[in-house]
Structures are given as C-alpha cells and as structure tokens.
C-alpha cells in the first residue's frame, strides 16, 4: 500500500480554498434572486390577454408595475 500523508499546510490550504468556494457559491445564489414578482391581474379573452405584474427589488426596495398586452 502506498499511503501519502499531507502536510498540515496543505490541509489548511485545502480547507481555506473549499470554504472560499462555498462562500462565493452562496453569495452568487443570494444575488441571483434579488427581485420578487407578484402577479396582480391576469385577463384572458379570445382577442388577447393583459397581465399586470408588481416587481419589488429586495436590495433597495424599489417597486415597479409592469403591464403586458398580448393581442392575438
């Protein structure tokens, strides 16, 4: 059997780099979903549809209303 022991410095470097990778991953997931959307109104008719969405930016609290009119 050929077993190799890692030095304490190598083990510490591996742990630090693993921790940094996990932090970067968690931060990127947190920043991906920084907007909350709520459907306020949806009207469907034979001639088209109207959708009204309210968007709230979770970082700075800005709110906006988006109206989408689709005609067939």
Secondary structure, 3 states (H helix, E strand, C coil): CCCCCCCHHHHHHHHHHHHHHHHHHHHHHHHHCCEEEEEEEEEEECCEEEEEEEEEECCCCCEEEEEEEEEC
